[in-house]
Amino acid sequence: MVPSLVAEFEVRLQRLREALPALAFFAGFAWDALTLGRSVAAMDLWLLSAYLAGAAALLWLIGRRQAHAVAGAGEAAETGPWWRESGPYFLLQFLFGGLFSALFIFYFESSSHFLATLWALGLGGLLVANEFLEDRYRRFTLTWALFGLCAMLLLNFVVPHVVGSISAIWFVLSTLAGAGLAQGLRHWTPGRPGRIRPVWGIAAALLLAYALDVIPPVPLVKRDIAVGHDLGHVDGAYRLHQEKAPWWQFWHRTVAAVHLRPGERLYCVSAVFAPSGLHTRLYHRWSRHDPDTGWSDAPRIGFDLAGGRSGGYRGYTWKQNLAPGEWRVVVETENGHTVAVHGFVIAREALADDAEMVDKTF
């Protein structure tokens, strides 16, 4: 009776051990989804920096243990409980999972055009792959690559917070600093296991992706963007008047196409979050699509951004005498990196005098 109960308990314990990575993954991702990604607060970055420091300490300890094992290869191997052997790798897996889940949420919040969204989804793929890489961590080359990538992406957020600027030079320096951190850690790890060259390859790919506007301009995060007819400023809030959708289109709040009176202005309002202390300049670029020639851009209009407001810093521009057709407004940084893209259609029909309006508050 007792032996059978012990055997059954061991089977259940083995199943629990196999499920631990998945449980840790879903719990960590759910926690990050609830607590991160809306404001990218300094406390979030301190927490993620602690994750990175913990991963660095584990990598050094694992490298030291492997170096001692190689040095004593002729001695009898010591056996011990599974957690002593696999525990450090599981903890490293948990820390990498926490970093990737938070960075995925941050980048997904910052991604508002197709290429940037693909980049964020790529991070999501790494997040899922991390749950199946415990054995690979023992080979170290992949581990250095993951650690270097986490360090680079995290510093891409941390450095703009510290210096109060999103200039391209800070992205370059933070990327190189993350790769250098991985290089230095490997140099001081006993035995210098694995290869570090893939880390510098990742750094080069990040810099190229940034130059091609594939990576969103972190730490800016789009909050909202919309176009409307009239714009008011009441009690510290902007109120944009938009055409209300007919009652039978209950799944829409506003109409699909904008109707304008002759000579009427059309306003575009955007709200973009930036960390406290960051000051920069954003631009609205209005463009119309021609079926024959493609997109034609009007000169972009700029406004200053001061970070710190949780709902995002509001900026607006307007145009009038707009031709019917497909339009878009691109919110971009001084160096042309895309923050948000908002597409809309201007109808040929003029706005009816009895058109019902609704207010959108920023």
C-alpha positions as CSV (number, residue, x, y, z in Angstrom):
1,M,0.0,0.0,0.0
2,V,2.7,2.5,1.1
3,P,5.0,1.8,-1.9
4,S,2.2,2.3,-4.3
5,L,1.3,5.7,-2.7
6,V,4.9,6.7,-2.9
7,A,5.2,5.7,-6.5
8,E,2.0,7.6,-7.4
9,F,3.3,10.7,-5.5
10,E,6.5,10.6,-7.5
11,V,4.6,10.4,-10.8
12,R,2.5,13.4,-9.8
13,L,5.6,15.3,-8.7
14,Q,7.3,14.6,-12.0
15,R,4.2,16.0,-13.9
16,L,4.3,19.1,-11.7
17,R,7.9,19.6,-12.4
18,E,7.2,19.4,-16.2
19,A,4.4,21.9,-15.8
20,L,6.4,24.5,-13.8
21,P,7.8,26.4,-16.8
22,A,4.4,26.8,-18.4
23,L,2.8,27.9,-15.1
24,A,5.6,30.4,-14.5
25,F,5.2,31.7,-18.1
26,F,1.5,32.3,-17.9
27,A,1.7,33.7,-14.3
28,G,4.5,36.1,-15.2
29,F,2.9,37.2,-18.5
30,A,-0.4,37.9,-16.8
31,W,1.2,39.9,-14.0
32,D,3.2,42.0,-16.5
33,A,0.1,42.5,-18.6
34,L,-1.7,43.9,-15.6
35,T,1.1,46.1,-14.3
36,L,3.2,47.2,-17.2
37,G,3.0,48.8,-20.6
38,R,0.7,51.8,-19.9
39,S,3.1,54.3,-18.5
40,V,6.6,52.6,-18.6
41,A,7.3,54.0,-15.1
42,A,10.7,54.3,-13.6
43,M,9.8,51.6,-11.0
44,D,9.1,49.2,-13.8
45,L,12.5,49.8,-15.2
46,W,14.1,49.3,-11.8
47,L,12.4,46.0,-11.5
48,L,13.5,44.8,-14.9
49,S,17.0,46.0,-14.2
50,A,16.9,43.8,-11.1
51,Y,15.8,40.9,-13.3
52,L,18.8,41.5,-15.6
53,A,21.2,41.7,-12.7
54,G,19.8,38.5,-11.3
55,A,20.3,36.8,-14.7
56,A,23.9,38.1,-14.8
57,A,24.6,36.6,-11.3
58,L,23.1,33.3,-12.3
59,L,25.1,33.1,-15.5
60,W,28.3,33.7,-13.6
61,L,27.5,31.1,-11.0
62,I,26.5,28.5,-13.7
63,G,29.7,29.2,-15.6
64,R,31.7,28.8,-12.4
65,R,30.0,25.5,-11.7
66,Q,30.7,24.2,-15.2
67,A,34.3,25.3,-15.0
68,H,34.8,23.4,-11.8
69,A,33.1,20.4,-13.3
70,V,35.5,20.4,-16.3
71,A,38.5,20.9,-14.0
72,G,37.4,17.9,-11.9
73,A,36.3,15.7,-14.8
74,G,38.3,12.7,-13.5
75,E,36.6,12.7,-10.1
76,A,33.4,10.9,-9.4
77,A,30.4,13.0,-10.3
78,E,28.3,14.1,-7.3
79,T,24.6,13.3,-7.4
80,G,22.0,15.4,-5.7
81,P,18.3,16.4,-5.8
82,W,17.0,17.6,-9.2
83,W,16.4,21.2,-7.9
84,R,20.1,21.6,-7.2
85,E,21.0,20.8,-10.8
86,S,18.1,22.3,-12.7
87,G,17.1,25.0,-10.2
88,P,19.5,27.7,-11.5
89,Y,18.5,27.0,-15.1
90,F,14.8,27.2,-14.2
91,L,15.3,30.5,-12.3
92,L,17.3,31.8,-15.3
93,Q,14.4,30.8,-17.6
94,F,12.0,32.6,-15.3
95,L,14.1,35.8,-15.3
96,F,14.4,35.8,-19.1
97,G,10.7,35.1,-19.4
98,G,9.9,38.1,-17.1
99,L,12.2,40.3,-19.2
100,F,10.8,39.2,-22.5
101,S,7.2,39.5,-21.4
102,A,7.6,43.0,-20.1
103,L,9.7,44.1,-23.1
104,F,7.1,42.6,-25.5
105,I,4.3,44.5,-23.8
106,F,6.4,47.8,-23.9
107,Y,7.2,47.4,-27.6
108,F,3.7,46.3,-28.5
109,E,2.3,49.4,-26.9
110,S,4.8,51.5,-28.8
111,S,4.1,49.8,-32.2
112,S,1.5,51.4,-34.4
113,H,2.6,50.6,-37.9
114,F,3.0,47.3,-39.7
115,L,6.8,46.7,-39.5
116,A,7.0,47.8,-35.8
117,T,4.2,45.4,-35.0
118,L,6.0,42.6,-36.7
119,W,9.1,43.5,-34.5
120,A,7.0,43.3,-31.4
121,L,5.5,40.0,-32.4
122,G,9.0,38.7,-33.0
123,L,9.7,39.5,-29.3
124,G,6.6,37.6,-28.5
125,G,8.0,34.6,-30.4
126,L,11.1,34.7,-28.3
127,L,9.0,34.9,-25.2
128,V,7.3,31.7,-26.1
129,A,10.5,30.0,-27.3
130,N,12.1,30.8,-23.9
131,E,9.8,28.2,-22.3
132,F,11.5,25.4,-24.3
133,L,15.1,26.5,-24.0
134,E,16.2,25.3,-20.6
135,D,18.6,22.6,-22.0
136,R,20.0,25.1,-24.5
137,Y,21.0,27.5,-21.7
138,R,23.7,25.0,-20.7
139,R,25.5,25.6,-24.0
140,F,25.9,29.3,-23.2
141,T,26.2,30.7,-26.8
142,L,22.5,31.1,-27.0
143,T,22.3,32.2,-23.4
144,W,24.7,35.1,-24.1
145,A,22.6,36.1,-27.2
146,L,19.4,36.2,-25.1
147,F,21.1,38.1,-22.3
148,G,22.6,40.6,-24.7
149,L,19.3,41.1,-26.4
150,C,17.5,41.7,-23.1
151,A,20.2,44.1,-22.0
152,M,20.1,46.1,-25.2
153,L,16.3,46.4,-25.4
154,L,16.1,47.3,-21.7
155,L,18.7,50.0,-22.0
156,N,16.9,51.4,-25.0
157,F,14.2,52.3,-22.5
158,V,16.3,53.2,-19.5
159,V,18.8,55.6,-21.2
160,P,16.1,58.0,-22.6
161,H,14.5,58.0,-19.2
162,V,17.8,59.0,-17.6
163,V,19.0,61.6,-20.2
164,G,15.5,63.0,-21.1
165,S,16.0,62.6,-24.8
166,I,15.1,60.3,-27.6
167,S,17.9,61.4,-29.9
168,A,19.2,58.6,-32.2
169,I,22.6,58.8,-30.6
170,W,21.1,57.5,-27.3
171,F,19.6,54.5,-29.1
172,V,23.0,53.7,-30.6
173,L,24.9,54.1,-27.3
174,S,22.4,52.1,-25.3
175,T,22.5,49.2,-27.9
176,L,26.3,49.2,-27.8
177,A,26.2,49.3,-24.0
178,G,23.9,46.3,-23.8
179,A,26.2,44.3,-26.1
180,G,29.2,45.5,-24.1
181,L,27.6,44.4,-20.9
182,A,27.2,40.8,-22.2
183,Q,30.8,40.9,-23.5
184,G,32.1,42.0,-20.1
185,L,30.0,39.4,-18.2
186,R,31.4,36.6,-20.4
187,H,34.9,37.9,-19.9
188,W,34.6,37.7,-16.1
189,T,32.7,34.4,-16.1
190,P,35.1,31.5,-15.2
191,G,36.1,29.5,-18.2
192,R,34.5,32.1,-20.6
193,P,32.0,29.5,-21.9
194,G,30.2,29.9,-25.3
195,R,30.8,32.5,-28.0
196,I,29.9,36.2,-27.8
197,R,30.0,37.1,-31.5
198,P,26.2,36.5,-32.0
199,V,25.6,39.3,-29.5
200,W,27.4,41.8,-31.7
201,G,25.5,40.5,-34.7
202,I,22.2,41.2,-32.8
203,A,23.4,44.7,-32.0
204,A,24.2,45.3,-35.7
205,A,20.7,44.0,-36.6
206,L,19.1,46.3,-34.0
207,L,20.9,49.4,-35.3
208,L,19.9,48.5,-38.9
209,A,16.3,48.0,-37.9
210,Y,16.3,51.3,-36.1
211,A,17.6,53.1,-39.2
212,L,14.9,51.5,-41.3
213,D,12.1,52.6,-38.9
214,V,11.3,48.9,-38.0
215,I,11.7,49.5,-34.3
216,P,9.2,51.8,-32.6
217,P,10.7,55.0,-31.1
218,V,10.7,53.8,-27.5
219,P,10.0,55.0,-24.8
220,L,7.2,56.9,-26.5
221,V,3.9,55.1,-26.4
222,K,0.8,56.1,-28.4
223,R,-2.2,56.7,-26.3
224,D,-4.8,57.9,-28.8
225,I,-5.3,59.7,-32.1
226,A,-8.4,60.8,-34.0
227,V,-9.7,63.4,-36.5
228,G,-12.8,65.6,-36.1
229,H,-14.5,68.8,-37.0
230,D,-14.2,71.3,-34.2
231,L,-11.8,71.3,-31.3
232,G,-12.5,72.8,-27.8
233,H,-10.4,73.1,-24.7
234,V,-12.5,72.8,-21.5
235,D,-11.3,72.2,-17.9
236,G,-7.9,71.1,-19.1
237,A,-9.3,68.6,-21.6
238,Y,-9.5,68.7,-25.4
239,R,-12.9,67.9,-26.9
240,L,-13.0,66.8,-30.5
241,H,-16.4,66.9,-32.3
242,Q,-16.9,63.9,-34.5
243,E,-19.9,62.6,-36.6
244,K,-22.0,60.1,-34.8
245,A,-22.6,56.8,-36.5
246,P,-26.3,56.0,-37.4
247,W,-28.2,54.0,-34.8
248,W,-28.2,50.8,-36.9
249,Q,-24.4,50.8,-37.0
250,F,-24.3,50.1,-33.2
251,W,-20.9,48.6,-33.4
252,H,-19.4,52.0,-34.5
253,R,-19.3,55.2,-32.4
254,T,-18.5,57.4,-35.4
255,V,-19.1,57.3,-39.1
256,A,-16.6,55.6,-41.4
257,A,-16.0,58.6,-43.7
258,V,-15.6,62.2,-42.7
259,H,-18.0,64.8,-44.3
260,L,-16.7,68.4,-44.6
261,R,-18.4,71.6,-45.4
262,P,-16.6,73.8,-48.1
263,G,-13.6,75.5,-46.4
264,E,-14.1,73.7,-43.1
265,R,-11.1,72.8,-41.0
266,L,-10.4,69.1,-40.1
267,Y,-8.4,68.7,-36.8
268,C,-6.2,65.8,-35.8
269,V,-5.4,65.3,-32.1
270,S,-2.9,62.8,-30.9
271,A,-1.9,61.8,-27.3
272,V,1.6,60.3,-26.8
273,F,3.1,59.2,-23.5
274,A,6.6,60.1,-22.7
275,P,8.5,59.6,-19.4
276,S,8.7,62.5,-17.0
277,G,11.6,64.9,-17.8
278,L,11.7,64.0,-21.4
279,H,11.3,66.9,-23.8
280,T,11.2,66.5,-27.6
281,R,9.3,67.6,-30.7
282,L,6.8,65.6,-32.6
283,Y,5.3,66.2,-36.0
284,H,2.0,65.5,-37.8
285,R,2.5,64.5,-41.5
286,W,-0.8,64.7,-43.5
287,S,-0.8,62.6,-46.6
288,R,-3.4,61.8,-49.4
289,H,-3.3,58.7,-51.4
290,D,-3.7,58.9,-55.2
291,P,-4.4,55.6,-57.0
292,D,-2.0,56.5,-59.7
293,T,0.9,58.1,-57.9
294,G,0.6,56.8,-54.3
295,W,1.0,58.9,-51.2
296,S,1.7,62.6,-51.5
297,D,2.9,64.3,-48.3
298,A,2.2,67.8,-47.2
299,P,4.9,69.7,-45.2
300,R,4.8,68.3,-41.7
301,I,3.7,70.4,-38.7
302,G,5.5,70.2,-35.4
303,F,4.7,70.7,-31.8
304,D,6.7,70.3,-28.5
305,L,6.2,67.3,-26.2
306,A,6.8,67.3,-22.5
307,G,6.6,63.9,-20.8
308,G,5.0,62.9,-17.5
309,R,1.3,63.0,-18.2
310,S,-0.1,59.5,-17.7
311,G,-2.8,60.0,-20.4
312,G,-0.2,61.2,-22.9
313,Y,0.9,64.7,-24.1
314,R,-1.8,66.1,-26.4
315,G,-0.9,67.8,-29.7
316,Y,-3.1,68.9,-32.6
317,T,-2.9,70.2,-36.1
318,W,-5.5,71.1,-38.7
319,K,-6.0,71.3,-42.5
320,Q,-8.7,72.8,-44.6
321,N,-9.9,72.5,-48.2
322,L,-9.1,68.8,-48.2
323,A,-9.9,66.8,-51.3
324,P,-12.1,63.7,-51.0
325,G,-10.3,60.4,-50.9
326,E,-8.1,58.3,-48.6
327,W,-6.0,60.2,-46.1
328,R,-3.6,59.5,-43.2
329,V,-1.8,61.4,-40.5
330,V,1.5,60.0,-39.4
331,V,2.9,61.1,-36.0
332,E,6.7,61.0,-36.1
333,T,9.8,62.2,-34.2
334,E,12.2,64.8,-35.3
335,N,14.4,62.2,-37.1
336,G,11.4,60.7,-38.9
337,H,10.6,57.6,-36.7
338,T,7.0,56.7,-36.7
339,V,5.0,57.0,-33.5
340,A,1.5,56.5,-34.8
341,V,-0.4,56.2,-38.1
342,H,-4.1,57.1,-38.4
343,G,-5.9,56.5,-41.6
344,F,-9.3,57.9,-42.6
345,V,-11.5,58.7,-45.6
346,I,-13.0,62.1,-46.6
347,A,-16.3,61.7,-48.3
348,R,-17.4,63.6,-51.4
349,E,-20.7,64.6,-49.8
350,A,-20.7,67.7,-47.6
351,L,-21.7,67.6,-43.9
352,A,-25.4,67.7,-43.5
353,D,-26.8,70.6,-41.4
354,D,-28.6,68.1,-39.1
355,A,-25.7,65.8,-38.7
356,E,-25.5,64.4,-35.1
357,M,-22.2,64.9,-33.3
358,V,-20.4,63.2,-30.4
359,D,-17.4,64.4,-28.4
360,K,-14.1,62.6,-28.0
361,T,-12.1,63.7,-24.9
362,F,-8.3,63.8,-24.8
